[in-house]
Amino acid sequence: MIKTQTLDQQDEADKERITDRNVLYFIIMQEEELYDYMTRRRGQMNGAEIMKNAMDEFKDIQEYMEIAREENAVKTYAKLKKKYLYLKALLNSLGVNLADIDDIKE
């Protein structure tokens, strides 16, 4: 008899395979893709585009930090915190008021 899984069982199995290493690899790949994209568009981007990209990335990083904290993924959280502080400094230098968008507040 062939063993089959329902979609819910497959989703649960996939969730169990997610590790700190997978999350960290995903984050590093996103950073590299963002860097490549920013490098290609450097001469073409205006201040508003740079600010929007940084704000989007800031929002994503905060979500990942919350997940890492919930899962007690210490190393992943530390890596995310570095990126968070970098983006926070960038947004501050661009004049963005972080009071409403900074959920982590570290």
Secondary structure as the mmCIF struct_conf table of DSSP 4:
data_model
#
loop_
_struct_conf.conf_type_id
_struct_conf.id
_struct_conf.beg_label_comp_id
_struct_conf.beg_label_asym_id
_struct_conf.beg_label_seq_id
_struct_conf.end_label_comp_id
_struct_conf.end_label_asym_id
_struct_conf.end_label_seq_id
HELX_RH_AL_P HELX_RH_AL_P1 LEU A 7 ARG A 17
HELX_RH_AL_P HELX_RH_AL_P2 ASP A 20 ARG A 41
TURN_TY1_P TURN_TY1_P1 ARG A 42 GLN A 44
HELX_RH_AL_P HELX_RH_AL_P3 GLY A 47 GLU A 70
TURN_TY1_P TURN_TY1_P2 GLU A 71 ASN A 72
HELX_RH_AL_P HELX_RH_AL_P4 VAL A 74 SER A 93
TURN_TY1_P TURN_TY1_P3 LEU A 94 GLY A 95
TURN_TY1_P TURN_TY1_P4 LEU A 98 ILE A 101
BEND BEND1 ASP A 103 ILE A 104
#
